[in-house]
Amino acid sequence: MRLDIMSAAMEKLLLCVAVLCVPAASMLCPKRCTCQNLLPSYTVLCAKTGLLFVPPNIDRRTAELRLMDNFITTLRHRDFANMTSLIHLTLSRNTISQILPYAFADLQDLHALHLDNNRLTVLDDTHLQGLVNLRHLILSNNQLHSISEGAFQDFLETLEDLDLSYNNLVDVPWETVALLASVNTLSLDHNLIEFVPEGIFSNLHKLARLDMTSNKLKKIPPDPLFLRIPVYAKMKGSPLTALVLSFGGNPLHCNCELVWLRRLTREDDLETCASPRDLAGKYFWTIREEDFVCEPPMITRHTSKMFVMEGQEVSLRCRSVGDPEPTTHWVSPDGKLIGNTSRTTCYENGSLDILTATVKDSGVFTCIASNAAGEATAPVELVVNPSPHYNPKVEPEPGPSDMPTSIKSNSSGGQSRTEQRVSVSEITSSSATIRWPPQNHIPGVRMYQIQYNSSTDDILIYRMIPASHKLFMLSDLASSRDYDLCVLAVYDDGVTTLTATRLVGCVGFTTEREYRHCRPLHDQFLGGTMIIVIGGIIVASVLVFIFILLMKYKLHSNHYKQKAARVTNVCSQTNGGQSGAVPGPPPRSSSSSASASKPSAPLGERQEGPQAQEGGFGGPLKGTTVVDLNPEYGKSVKEEDSISQ
């Protein structure tokens, strides 16, 4: 009995081990990844493994996939195909810059998608399509500057956490945000958002945290959500039914439009005002309510009265100032509000353009400038004089100097039948071949005229082509530019005997981008360079040689000058009155110097005075005796002379 019980227990144990081991052996695990088989889920961890793409051999039954801290650049549909059990996908801190359409189409059960710290710039309708159960979408620290209105269409009712912080968003798909009924946390901080529509958060009943820190918001419009529930500045200490609102770091314009925000019961979070000048730099919550003031609008300039002819274009001006910036509206003479139509255009600066004036437009138009503090009006009178030559039913045909506008007017409805008759082929960076069919139905075609201009300027260029040609190559085009081109047939009008034109067709095209190639240096350039270098070396050598000769000559000249300036120290004694005595060095005594300074007596005369007395004989001496008092100096002079010789 015991043996039967033990054998049955062993069979059950072996069966359990087999059940646990078979899935583990059948699960696929990519190389350098860590896989954990924790039933009923299967986790694949491939963090910091240097992946350049999503591994293709990931098991399709994976429930959690972590691929953070790699170098993945592109996400494709085949990367996650048939992974219907995937619940959590982490792709943080990669270099993802491209998501191909329908990359996540098979991830119907995915709850969390982390794409933060990547290089995404645009999100369109196909990038996130198929994520019908997504709850957490993290897109922070990317380079997003555009999000389409339908990017979140598949998970509007399930999304609970949306993080778009630290991007380059100037505008957000606000109409889509207003439909996120289940969102709990909405992070829009550290972007370039300048405007928030009024009442956009009114239907977000589950919103608990709204972060709009560090944007370019000058005002925050009132919203029923902020008045319906308590508003706090921080999550810590706030009740579950409260809203945590953060809007610091914005250049708030503290006027009467922010009084509602000042009246909220909320602690100070060090928000400051950037304008007006009197309140700049002050803490928002320390300013009194009566200091939040607005200035009513005032119209400074406007058109007083204008006279035009019927059929002409009219521009009415109206300038206004105020705080906040006033909005301008126009009212027609019959009391109707004027909007943008095919004949009238209203601009934000207050101008009104009437493309074609009629007699019915005569009357007094009213310019209305309004803001939160009030409104101001100004009358503008328009007088339209009838013209006998104006017929609104007849439109002038394009002449030889007018670029037809049909190519631009059919942007929404496709190309017309006329435009398809002209084609462009063999487009390069500087040339294109234009082709058009023969115009046999036009009698007497004399030539064809090609008109084209670039998107960067308004200069219209003409080319006259013989009537026998059906194609022409343009070779004077610029690279990477959009061109509008039309072909016209020039023919003889048999009725008026004048030259007329008829449009053959128009087409638009873009030239290719020009890539400059590196060219080798020419042999002539290298030869000329070598000649210049060698000539420079020769000239420099000659100059150095001349400089050395000049220095040597200067040294020798100084040597001879010093030798000539030296004087031999000798004393002379004369016998008699001869004047040819050799001059000697000046005597050391004062009497000797005095006698030496006197001139010698003429030849044959007797010399008297102290010199005669010094002779001791009282009479003239015969001959001259020279005594060298410095024998060493004479010796050195002789040696120098012998050396120089």
Secondary structure, DSSP 4 states (H G I P E B T S, - for coil): -HHHHHHHHHHHHHHHHHHHHHHHHH----TT-EEEEETTEEEEE-TTS--SS--TT--TT-SEEE--SS---EE-GGGSTT-TT--EEE--SS---EE-TTTTTT-TT--EEE--SS---EE-TTTTTT-TT--EEE--SS---EE-TTTTGGGTTT--EEE--SS--S---HHHHTT-TT--EEE--SS------TTTTTT-TT--EEE--SS--S-----HHHHHS-EES-STT--TTSEEEE-TTS-EE-SGGGHHHHTS-------BEEESGGGTT-BGGGS-GGG---EEEEEEEE--EEEEETT--EEE-EEEEEESPPEEEEE-TTSPBP---SSEEE-TTS-EEESS--GGG-EEEEEEEEETTEEEEEEEEEEEE--TT--TT-PPPP-TTS---HHHHTTTT---TTGGG-EEES--SS-EEEE----TTSTTEEEEEEEEEETT----EEEEEETT-SEEEE--PPTT-EEEEEEEEEEE-TTT-SEEEEEEEEEEEEPPPP-PPP-PPPHHHHHHHHHHHHHHHHHHHHHHHHHHHHHHHHHHHHHHHHHHH----EEEEEESS-S-PPP-PPPSSHHHHHHHTSPPPPTTSPP-SHHHHHHSSSSPPPEEEEEES-HHHHHHHHHHHHHH-
